[in-house]
């Protein structure tokens, strides 16, 4: 049963995370393919840069919510199944990871998705809310100072596991080895997905929010 429940959690969380809200909203309301705009990314930042702040904000909110719900639904399911605390912790950790992978590699769009920032924030709000909010504060401060969304995202990803370790009782539920690993693996995935942004930041060619430019990611 344990192997089966892990497989079900992985598949359902992946499919939940793979809902491409940015793509769907732009297609529905603007009759456009967001993948043909700006960086080609389906995330909230590119939706905003394509000319729709409202749809971008809604994309961000929905991408966050799918991360939150992917974790909380499996937390509820594990509780209803009366599973051991360690198993519950492993299940929500697996659901968190697979939701991120679904967003980044959605089966519906040829495995070409977003960078996982909003969905990662969502799963971390469910797993470790105070650490997630502290990481959000890092993002806000860095973005306010630099106007680089990518730099704020990268530094908040670096900061999150530090906050998760240092803030007392930051992690909800049992801190299993799987869950502890996910607290580091997901931020690492987000950072790696920003490798092109990192190169442009180093070269001084990265897109600065508010500038009229459409060629960078």
C-alpha positions as CSV (number, residue, x, y, z in Angstrom):
1,X,0.0,0.0,0.0
2,X,2.8,2.4,0.9
3,X,4.4,2.2,-2.6
4,X,1.0,2.7,-4.2
5,X,0.1,5.7,-2.1
6,X,3.4,7.4,-2.9
7,X,2.9,6.8,-6.6
8,X,-0.7,8.3,-6.5
9,X,0.6,11.3,-4.6
10,X,3.4,11.9,-7.1
11,X,1.1,11.6,-10.1
12,X,-1.7,13.7,-8.8
13,X,0.6,16.4,-7.4
14,X,2.4,16.5,-10.7
15,X,-0.8,16.9,-12.7
16,X,-2.1,19.6,-10.3
17,X,1.2,21.5,-10.6
18,X,1.2,21.2,-14.4
19,X,-2.0,23.3,-14.8
20,X,-0.5,26.1,-17.0
21,X,-2.5,29.0,-15.6
22,X,-0.4,31.7,-17.4
23,X,-0.9,30.0,-20.7
24,X,-4.6,29.4,-20.2
25,X,-5.4,32.9,-19.0
26,X,-3.6,34.6,-21.9
27,X,-5.1,32.3,-24.4
28,X,-8.6,32.8,-22.9
29,X,-8.6,36.6,-22.4
30,X,-6.2,37.8,-25.1
31,X,-6.4,35.0,-27.7
32,X,-2.6,34.8,-27.7
33,X,0.1,32.2,-26.9
34,X,2.2,33.5,-24.0
35,X,5.0,31.2,-25.2
36,X,5.4,33.5,-28.3
37,X,5.7,36.6,-26.1
38,X,8.8,38.0,-24.3
39,X,10.9,35.2,-22.8
40,X,8.4,32.5,-23.9
41,X,7.9,31.6,-20.2
42,X,4.4,30.8,-18.9
43,X,5.0,32.4,-15.5
44,X,3.5,35.5,-14.0
45,X,6.5,37.8,-14.8
46,X,6.3,37.1,-18.5
47,X,2.5,37.5,-18.5
48,X,3.0,41.0,-17.0
49,X,5.7,41.9,-19.4
50,X,3.5,40.8,-22.3
51,X,1.2,43.7,-21.4
52,X,-1.3,42.5,-18.9
53,X,-0.6,43.3,-15.2
54,X,-4.0,41.9,-14.2
55,X,-3.5,38.6,-15.8
56,X,0.0,38.4,-14.5
57,X,-1.2,39.0,-10.9
58,X,-3.9,36.3,-11.4
59,X,-1.3,33.9,-12.8
60,X,0.9,34.4,-9.8
61,X,-2.0,33.9,-7.4
62,X,-3.2,30.7,-9.1
63,X,0.3,29.3,-9.4
64,X,0.8,29.9,-5.6
65,X,-2.6,28.3,-4.8
66,X,-1.9,25.2,-6.8
67,X,1.3,24.7,-4.8
68,X,-0.5,25.2,-1.5
69,X,-3.3,22.9,-2.4
70,X,-1.1,20.1,-3.7
71,X,0.5,19.9,-0.3
72,X,-2.6,20.5,1.9
73,X,-4.7,18.0,0.0
74,X,-2.2,15.3,0.5
75,X,-1.7,16.3,4.1
76,X,-5.4,15.9,4.6
77,X,-5.5,12.6,2.7
78,X,-2.7,11.2,4.8
79,X,-4.5,12.2,8.0
80,X,-7.7,10.6,6.8
81,X,-5.9,7.4,6.0
82,X,-4.4,7.5,9.5
83,X,-0.9,7.1,8.3
84,X,2.2,7.4,10.6
85,X,3.6,10.8,11.1
86,X,6.8,9.9,9.1
87,X,4.7,8.7,6.2
88,X,2.6,11.8,6.2
89,X,5.8,14.0,6.2
90,X,7.2,12.0,3.3
91,X,3.9,12.2,1.3
92,X,3.6,16.0,1.6
93,X,7.3,16.3,0.7
94,X,6.8,14.2,-2.4
95,X,3.7,16.1,-3.3
96,X,5.5,19.4,-3.0
97,X,8.4,18.3,-5.2
98,X,6.1,16.8,-7.9
99,X,3.9,20.0,-8.0
100,X,7.0,22.0,-8.8
101,X,8.1,19.5,-11.4
102,X,4.6,19.7,-12.9
103,X,4.8,23.5,-13.2
104,X,8.3,23.4,-14.7
105,X,7.7,20.5,-17.0
106,X,3.9,20.4,-17.8
107,X,2.9,17.4,-20.0
108,X,0.2,19.6,-21.6
109,X,2.8,22.0,-23.1
110,X,5.5,19.7,-24.3
111,X,7.2,19.8,-20.9
112,X,8.0,23.5,-21.4
113,X,6.7,25.5,-18.4
114,X,7.7,28.1,-15.9
115,X,10.6,28.5,-13.5
116,X,8.7,27.4,-10.4
117,X,9.0,30.5,-8.3
118,X,5.3,31.1,-7.5
119,X,4.5,27.4,-7.1
120,X,7.5,26.9,-4.9
121,X,6.3,29.8,-2.7
122,X,2.9,28.0,-2.5
123,X,4.3,24.7,-1.4
124,X,6.5,26.4,1.1
125,X,3.6,28.4,2.5
126,X,2.0,25.0,3.2
127,X,5.2,23.3,4.5
128,X,6.9,26.1,6.4
129,X,4.8,29.3,6.3
130,X,7.0,31.6,8.5
131,X,10.1,30.6,6.5
132,X,8.2,31.2,3.2
133,X,7.1,34.7,4.4
134,X,10.6,35.5,5.5
135,X,11.9,34.5,2.0
136,X,9.2,36.6,0.4
137,X,10.5,39.6,2.4
138,X,13.9,39.0,1.0
139,X,12.4,39.0,-2.5
140,X,10.5,42.2,-1.9
141,X,13.6,44.0,-0.5
142,X,15.9,42.8,-3.3
143,X,13.4,43.6,-6.0
144,X,12.7,47.1,-4.5
145,X,16.4,47.9,-4.5
146,X,17.3,46.4,-7.8
147,X,14.2,46.0,-9.9
148,X,15.4,42.6,-11.0
149,X,12.7,39.9,-10.5
150,X,15.2,37.2,-11.2
151,X,17.7,38.4,-8.6
152,X,15.0,38.6,-6.0
153,X,13.8,35.1,-6.9
154,X,17.3,33.6,-6.7
155,X,18.2,35.2,-3.4
156,X,14.9,34.3,-1.8
157,X,15.4,30.7,-2.9
158,X,18.9,30.8,-1.3
159,X,17.4,32.3,1.9
160,X,14.4,30.0,2.3
161,X,16.2,26.8,3.5
162,X,18.3,29.0,5.9
163,X,15.1,30.4,7.4
164,X,13.5,26.9,7.5
165,X,16.4,25.7,9.6
166,X,16.8,28.7,11.9
167,X,13.2,29.7,12.7
168,X,12.0,27.6,15.6
169,X,9.2,25.1,14.6
170,X,9.3,26.6,11.1
171,X,8.2,23.3,9.4
172,X,4.7,22.0,10.0
173,X,4.4,18.3,10.8
174,X,7.2,15.8,11.1
175,X,10.5,16.9,9.7
176,X,11.4,13.7,8.0
177,X,14.6,13.2,5.9
178,X,12.5,13.5,2.8
179,X,11.0,16.8,3.9
180,X,14.3,18.2,5.0
181,X,15.7,17.2,1.5
182,X,12.9,19.0,-0.3
183,X,13.5,22.2,1.7
184,X,16.9,22.3,-0.2
185,X,16.1,20.5,-3.4
186,X,13.2,22.8,-4.5
187,X,15.2,26.0,-4.0
188,X,18.1,24.5,-5.9
189,X,15.8,23.6,-8.8
190,X,14.5,27.2,-8.9
191,X,18.0,28.6,-8.9
192,X,19.2,26.2,-11.7
193,X,16.1,27.2,-13.8
194,X,17.5,30.8,-13.5
195,X,20.9,29.9,-15.0
196,X,20.4,32.1,-18.0
197,X,19.2,35.0,-15.8
198,X,22.3,34.5,-13.7
199,X,24.5,34.8,-16.8
200,X,22.8,37.9,-17.9
201,X,23.0,39.4,-14.4
202,X,26.8,38.8,-14.5
203,X,27.0,40.4,-18.0
204,X,24.8,43.3,-17.1
205,X,22.2,42.5,-19.7
206,X,19.4,41.1,-17.5
207,X,15.9,42.6,-17.9
208,X,15.2,45.2,-15.3
209,X,11.5,45.4,-14.4
210,X,9.8,48.5,-15.9
211,X,12.1,48.8,-18.8
212,X,10.6,48.5,-22.3
213,X,12.5,45.4,-23.5
214,X,11.2,42.0,-24.7
215,X,14.2,39.9,-25.6
216,X,15.4,38.6,-22.3
217,X,13.9,35.8,-20.2
